[in-house]
Amino acid sequence: MRPFNFASATSLLFGVHHALAIELNLDDETSIKNAAKTIAANVVKLYPTGPGTSPGVFAEKYYWWEAGLAFDSLVNYWSLTGDDEYVEITQQALLFQVGPQDNYMPTNQTKSLGNSDQSAWALAAMTAAERGFPMANGQNVSWVQLAANAFDSQVELWDQSTCNGGLRWQKFTFSSGYDYKNSESNGEFTELAGRLARFTGNQTYADWAVKSYNWSQNIGLVNVGEGLAFVYDGTNVAGNCSKINQQAWSQNAGIYLSATAYMSNFTNGSSPWLDLEQSFTDGSIHFFAPRNIMTEVACQTSGTCNTDMLAFRAILARGFADLAAYGTQSNAGSSSESNSNWPQSIQKVLQTSAKGAAGQCSGGDNGTTCGMSWNSTTWDGTSGLGQDLSALEVILANLPRGSLHNVNSTGSSTTVTPPSSATTTPTASSSTSSTPAATTTAAKGNGVKASSVSSFSIAGAILFAVCMLL
């Protein structure tokens, strides 16, 4: 991969300006929808169909979780644009991959199935439920039930035997990563619990969202201090999760942005969740100053992003959009003391990044192939599903959201029942209210203090700024 800043630096040096290959006027909804339509078509072009292919699976280099993200994005695309061109293939994919227990554990993925992989598909089904995505002819399990089934299967894997709780990354002992507890798996579990709580109104799901969030903060995967929240990659069960891998990926920030938005919505903005809205927002945007363009700082500056990492910003863009649409502060009155300028800062990042993404979608034979370097309107020579999904989600994030469905607005008799309280009720050491533990101090459990968080984040920001100027 070329260094991401090369084309940008060249353009600045020689004063070269390039027209956007995908026209995008953020003041015009039709323009935004047309841009999204072009990129959605690029996504579908990468999806193999016909004899010998399995619905829901992309080329081998794209792991199964990313396919789930792709169909989640296509549901989002349908919901925000009204374009039903890809409804049938999306229905087919979301149903073909459910597995024998209708919980997104298909037998063809057993060898490499992780909790985060399963959650990517469960969250896609949850998006379908929330947006009123049509059920397929003959479909006998609702979208929300599929998501709930996946959640139930993960509740059974909550591992109290090591690190006082948490989910392992991988499901099976023979899988590499089984001894790793990461923010992706635990954050998606928190998000799915929060979304199920909001959709069904069932407190048990909210209790699990609180329990899993508190565990992540107590162990040190989520660190909140001095008004900024950062999410680290994970920790190994060896040493009782005492050593934290402090790599910060945009997808993990996006997951917690979404989780916070839905739980804040469910609790009508109870104070801890309200504080977390701003902390996660400010912690994420912290890395993008001064250009306000979403960048995968941990790998993009060094040109070391792998296939998975190229899709991470799609999740971050969705997280920002979720918080802007459904978070409590986004709907707070201007007289509220806690209602600072951060919703506007989200809008600025989404708009600047969308313009950058549209400008970078200028390559390939069709002239609309998307690259990764949103800082430049010169195509960086890269292409793939991750680049397309990231560009699609950040552009869709600039469209207005409608109201979310819930169990009372689906027009069906679906009843979702969470696992029995005997296996799901948080322990006495965990909060059983819909609010997390106090989050204004440094994370507990691993000795990481707020000052060390600030040092880490400032160092990262300085490195990013230096690379931007090279």
C-alpha positions in Angstrom: 0.0 0.0 0.0 1.3 3.5 -0.8 1.8 5.9 2.1 -1.5 7.5 2.6 -0.2 11.1 2.6 1.9 11.0 -0.5 -0.7 12.1 -2.9 -2.0 14.8 -0.5 1.5 16.1 0.0 2.1 16.2 -3.7 -1.1 18.1 -4.4 -0.2 20.6 -1.7 3.3 21.1 -3.1 2.4 21.6 -6.7 -1.1 23.2 -6.2 -2.8 20.4 -8.0 -6.6 20.2 -7.7 -8.8 17.3 -8.7 -12.5 17.2 -9.3 -14.5 14.7 -7.3 -15.1 11.6 -9.3 -18.3 11.0 -7.3 -20.2 14.3 -7.1 -21.3 15.1 -3.6 -23.3 18.1 -2.4 -24.0 17.6 1.3 -26.7 20.3 1.1 -28.7 18.1 -1.4 -30.2 14.8 -0.2 -30.5 13.6 -3.8 -26.8 14.2 -4.4 -26.0 12.2 -1.2 -28.2 9.4 -2.2 -26.8 9.3 -5.7 -23.2 9.1 -4.3 -24.3 6.3 -2.0 -25.9 4.5 -4.9 -22.7 4.5 -6.9 -20.7 3.1 -4.0 -23.4 0.5 -3.1 -23.2 -0.8 -6.7 -19.4 -1.1 -6.2 -20.0 -3.2 -3.1 -22.4 -5.5 -4.8 -20.0 -5.9 -7.8 -17.6 -7.6 -5.3 -20.3 -10.0 -4.2 -20.0 -13.4 -6.0 -23.2 -14.9 -7.2 -24.2 -17.8 -9.4 -23.3 -21.6 -9.5 -20.8 -22.7 -6.8 -21.2 -19.7 -4.6 -22.8 -19.5 -1.1 -25.1 -16.6 -0.3 -23.7 -14.2 2.2 -20.0 -14.9 1.5 -17.6 -12.7 -0.3 -14.2 -13.6 -1.7 -11.9 -15.7 0.5 -9.7 -12.7 1.5 -12.7 -11.1 3.2 -13.5 -12.7 6.5 -17.0 -13.7 7.4 -17.5 -10.8 9.8 -16.9 -8.3 7.0 -19.6 -9.9 4.9 -22.0 -9.4 7.8 -20.9 -5.7 7.9 -21.6 -5.4 4.2 -25.2 -6.6 4.5 -25.7 -4.4 7.5 -24.6 -1.5 5.3 -26.9 -2.6 2.6 -29.8 -2.6 5.0 -28.7 0.9 6.2 -28.5 1.9 2.5 -32.1 0.7 1.8 -33.4 2.4 4.9 -31.9 5.8 4.2 -32.3 6.0 0.4 -35.4 4.0 -0.3 -33.6 2.0 -3.0 -34.8 -1.6 -2.9 -32.5 -2.9 -5.6 -30.5 -5.0 -3.2 -33.3 -6.1 -0.8 -33.5 -9.7 -2.2 -29.8 -10.5 -2.1 -29.6 -9.0 1.4 -32.5 -11.1 2.6 -31.0 -14.2 1.1 -27.6 -13.6 2.7 -29.0 -12.8 6.2 -31.1 -15.9 6.2 -28.6 -18.4 4.5 -26.0 -17.7 7.2 -28.2 -18.2 10.3 -27.0 -21.8 11.0 -29.0 -24.7 12.4 -30.0 -22.9 15.6 -31.0 -19.6 13.9 -28.2 -17.7 15.8 -25.6 -17.0 13.1 -23.4 -20.0 13.9 -23.3 -21.7 10.5 -21.4 -25.0 10.3 -19.3 -23.7 7.4 -17.7 -21.1 9.8 -17.0 -23.3 12.8 -13.3 -23.5 12.4 -12.8 -19.8 12.7 -15.9 -18.5 14.4 -15.4 -15.7 16.9 -17.9 -13.9 19.1 -17.2 -10.8 17.2 -17.9 -12.5 13.8 -21.3 -13.8 15.1 -22.1 -10.3 16.4 -21.5 -8.6 13.1 -24.3 -10.7 11.6 -26.5 -10.3 14.7 -26.1 -6.6 14.5 -27.1 -6.7 10.8 -30.3 -8.5 11.8 -30.8 -6.0 14.5 -30.5 -3.2 12.0 -33.1 -4.9 9.8 -35.5 -5.2 12.8 -35.0 -1.5 13.8 -35.5 -0.2 10.3 -38.4 -2.3 9.3 -36.5 -4.2 6.6 -39.0 -6.5 4.9 -39.0 -10.2 5.8 -38.5 -12.7 2.9 -41.3 -14.8 1.6 -41.5 -17.9 3.8 -39.3 -16.4 6.5 -40.4 -17.9 9.9 -38.0 -16.2 12.3 -38.1 -12.5 12.7 -35.0 -10.3 12.4 -35.0 -9.4 16.1 -35.4 -13.0 17.1 -32.3 -13.9 15.1 -30.4 -11.2 16.9 -31.7 -12.3 20.2 -30.8 -15.9 19.6 -27.2 -14.8 18.9 -27.1 -12.8 22.1 -28.4 -15.7 24.1 -25.7 -18.0 22.8 -23.1 -15.5 23.9 -24.6 -15.1 27.4 -23.8 -18.8 27.8 -20.1 -18.0 27.0 -19.7 -15.2 29.6 -16.5 -16.3 31.2 -16.4 -15.7 35.0 -13.5 -18.1 35.4 -10.9 -15.7 34.1 -10.5 -12.0 34.6 -13.8 -11.9 36.6 -15.9 -12.0 33.5 -16.0 -11.0 29.8 -16.2 -12.7 26.5 -13.3 -14.4 24.8 -12.6 -13.3 21.2 -12.9 -16.8 19.8 -15.6 -19.3 20.7 -13.6 -22.6 20.6 -10.5 -23.7 22.5 -8.8 -24.9 19.3 -9.0 -21.4 17.7 -6.1 -18.9 17.8 -7.4 -16.0 19.9 -9.4 -18.1 22.4 -7.2 -16.8 25.2 -7.8 -13.2 24.2 -10.6 -11.0 25.5 -11.1 -8.0 23.2 -13.0 -4.9 22.9 -14.6 -5.9 19.6 -16.4 -8.9 21.1 -17.3 -7.3 24.4 -18.3 -4.0 22.9 -20.5 -5.6 20.3 -22.1 -7.7 23.1 -22.8 -4.4 24.9 -24.2 -2.8 21.8 -26.4 -5.7 20.9 -27.7 -5.9 24.5 -28.5 -2.1 24.5 -30.3 -2.3 21.1 -32.3 -5.3 22.2 -33.2 -3.5 25.4 -34.4 -0.4 23.4 -36.3 -2.6 20.9 -38.0 -4.9 23.4 -38.2 -2.8 26.5 -36.8 -5.8 28.5 -34.7 -4.7 31.4 -32.6 -8.0 31.4 -30.9 -6.9 28.2 -30.1 -3.5 29.7 -28.7 -5.2 32.8 -26.3 -7.2 30.5 -25.3 -4.0 28.7 -24.4 -2.4 32.0 -22.6 -5.6 33.2 -20.5 -6.0 30.1 -19.7 -2.3 29.9 -18.6 -2.2 33.6 -16.4 -5.2 33.0 -14.7 -3.6 30.1 -14.0 -0.4 32.0 -12.9 -2.2 35.2 -10.5 -4.4 33.4 -9.0 -1.5 31.4 -10.2 -2.0 27.9 -12.2 1.2 28.1 -10.4 4.0 29.8 -12.2 7.2 30.7 -10.3 10.1 32.1 -10.1 13.9 31.8 -13.2 14.0 29.7 -11.9 11.6 27.0 -12.8 7.9 26.6 -10.5 5.6 24.7 -11.0 2.0 23.8 -8.0 -0.4 23.6 -7.8 -3.6 21.6 -7.8 -6.4 24.2 -6.0 -8.4 26.8 -4.8 -12.0 27.3 -6.3 -14.1 30.1 -2.8 -15.0 31.1 -2.0 -12.9 34.1 -5.7 -12.4 34.7 -6.0 -9.7 32.0 -3.5 -7.5 33.8 -1.7 -6.4 30.6 -3.7 -4.4 28.1 -2.9 -4.1 24.4 -3.3 -0.4 24.0 -3.7 -0.3 20.2 -6.7 1.9 19.5 -8.8 1.0 16.4 -11.6 3.1 15.0 -14.0 0.2 14.9 -13.9 -0.2 18.7 -14.6 3.4 19.2 -17.5 3.2 16.8 -18.9 0.2 18.6 -19.0 2.0 21.9 -20.4 5.1 20.3 -23.3 3.1 19.1 -23.7 1.2 22.4 -23.7 4.4 24.3 -26.3 6.0 21.9 -28.7 3.2 22.3 -28.4 2.9 26.1 -28.7 6.6 26.5 -31.8 6.5 24.4 -33.2 3.6 26.4 -32.6 5.3 29.8 -33.7 8.7 28.6 -30.3 10.1 29.1 -29.4 9.0 32.6 -26.4 10.8 33.8 -23.6 8.2 33.4 -24.6 7.3 29.8 -25.0 11.0 29.0 -21.4 11.7 30.2 -20.2 8.7 28.1 -21.8 10.1 25.0 -19.5 13.1 25.1 -16.4 11.2 26.4 -16.5 8.7 23.6 -17.1 11.4 21.0 -14.3 13.6 22.2 -11.9 10.7 22.6 -12.6 9.6 19.0 -12.4 13.1 17.4 -9.2 13.8 19.4 -7.2 11.8 16.8 -8.6 13.6 13.7 -7.6 17.1 14.5 -7.0 19.5 12.8 -8.4 18.2 9.5 -11.4 16.4 11.0 -11.0 13.6 8.5 -11.5 10.1 9.9 -8.2 8.2 9.7 -7.2 4.7 10.9 -4.3 6.1 12.8 -2.9 2.8 14.1 -2.1 1.6 10.7 -2.8 4.1 8.0 0.1 6.4 8.7 2.5 3.5 8.4 0.8 1.9 5.4 0.3 -1.4 7.4 -3.5 -1.8 7.3 -4.6 -5.3 6.5 -7.9 -6.3 4.8 -9.9 -6.2 8.0 -8.6 -2.8 9.1 -9.7 -1.1 5.8 -13.3 -1.6 6.9 -13.0 -0.3 10.4 -14.0 3.3 9.6 -17.4 2.1 8.3 -18.2 1.1 11.9 -16.9 4.4 13.3 -19.0 6.4 10.8 -22.1 4.4 11.9 -21.3 5.0 15.5 -21.1 8.7 15.0 -24.3 8.6 13.0 -26.1 6.6 15.7 -25.0 9.0 18.4 -26.0 12.1 16.4 -29.4 10.6 15.6 -30.4 8.7 18.8 -28.1 10.0 21.6 -29.7 12.1 24.3 -27.4 15.2 23.8 -28.2 15.4 20.1 -31.8 16.1 21.1 -31.1 18.2 24.2 -32.4 21.7 24.3 -30.0 24.6 23.7 -30.5 25.7 27.3 -29.0 22.5 28.7 -25.7 23.1 30.5 -24.4 19.7 29.3 -25.3 20.4 25.7 -21.9 21.5 24.4 -20.8 21.8 20.8 -20.0 18.2 20.4 -23.0 17.2 18.2 -21.8 19.9 15.8 -18.3 18.5 16.0 -19.7 15.1 14.9 -21.4 16.7 12.0 -18.2 18.4 11.0 -16.2 15.2 11.0 -18.9 13.3 9.1 -19.2 16.0 6.5 -15.4 16.5 6.0 -14.8 12.8 5.9 -17.7 12.2 3.4 -16.2 14.8 1.1 -12.8 13.2 1.4 -14.3 9.7 0.7 -16.1 10.9 -2.4 -12.9 12.5 -3.6 -11.0 9.3 -3.1 -13.6 7.3 -5.0 -11.9 8.3 -8.3 -10.0 5.2 -9.4 -10.3 2.1 -11.4 -11.8 1.6 -14.9 -15.1 3.1 -13.8 -13.5 6.1 -12.3 -15.5 5.6 -9.0 -13.4 2.9 -7.3 -12.8 3.9 -3.7 -9.4 4.1 -2.1 -8.5 4.6 1.6 -6.8 8.0 1.7 -9.6 10.5 2.4 -7.1 13.2 2.8 -6.5 13.3 -0.9 -8.6 13.6 -4.1 -6.0 11.6 -5.9 -6.9 7.9 -5.8 -4.3 6.1 -3.7 -4.3 2.9 -5.9 -6.1 0.7 -3.3 -9.5 -0.9 -3.7 -11.7 -3.4 -2.0 -14.7 -4.1 0.1 -13.4 -2.3 3.2 -12.7 0.9 1.2 -16.2 0.8 -0.3 -18.0 0.1 3.0 -16.2 2.8 4.8 -17.0 5.3 2.0 -20.6 4.2 1.8 -21.2 4.4 5.6 -19.7 7.9 6.0 -21.7 9.3 3.1 -24.9 7.6 4.4 -24.2 9.2 7.8 -25.0 12.6 6.3 -28.6 11.6 5.5 -31.4 12.2 8.1 -32.5 9.2 10.1 -36.1 8.1 10.7 -37.6 6.8 13.9 -36.5 3.3 14.9 -39.0 0.5 15.1 -39.6 -1.4 18.4 -41.5 -4.6 19.3 -44.8 -2.6 19.4 -44.3 -1.0 16.0 -43.4 -4.1 13.9 -47.0 -5.0 13.1 -46.3 -8.6 14.1 -46.9 -10.8 17.2 -43.2 -11.5 17.7 -42.3 -12.0 21.4 -38.6 -12.0 22.2 -37.7 -13.7 25.4 -34.2 -13.2 26.9 -32.4 -16.1 28.7 -33.7 -17.0 32.2 -32.7 -14.6 34.9 -30.8 -17.4 36.7 -28.1 -17.3 34.0 -28.3 -13.6 33.0 -28.8 -11.5 36.1 -25.6 -9.5 36.8 -23.8 -10.5 39.9 -24.1 -8.5 43.1 -20.8 -6.7 42.3 -22.3 -5.3 39.1 -24.9 -2.6 38.8 -28.4 -3.9 38.1 -29.7 -0.5 37.1 -29.5 0.8 33.6 -26.5 2.9 34.4 -22.8 2.0 34.3 -20.5 2.6 37.2 -19.1 6.1 37.6 -16.9 6.9 34.6 -15.3 10.2 35.5 -12.2 8.6 36.9 -9.5 6.5 35.4 -10.3 2.9 34.6 -9.8 0.4 37.4 -8.3 -3.1 37.5 -5.1 -2.6 35.5 -3.6 0.4 37.1 -3.9 2.6 34.0 -4.4 6.2 35.2 -6.0 9.1 33.4 -2.6 10.8 33.1 -1.2 7.8 31.2 -4.2 7.8 28.9 -3.6 11.4 28.1 0.1 10.7 27.4 -0.8 7.9 25.1 -3.4 9.8 23.2 -1.3 12.9 22.9 1.7 10.9 21.6 -0.6 9.3 19.1 -2.0 12.6 18.0 1.5 14.1 17.6 2.7 11.1 15.6 -0.4 11.5 13.3 0.2 15.2 12.9 3.9 14.7 12.0 3.0 12.0 9.4 0.4 14.3 7.9 3.0 17.0 7.3 5.6 14.6 5.6 
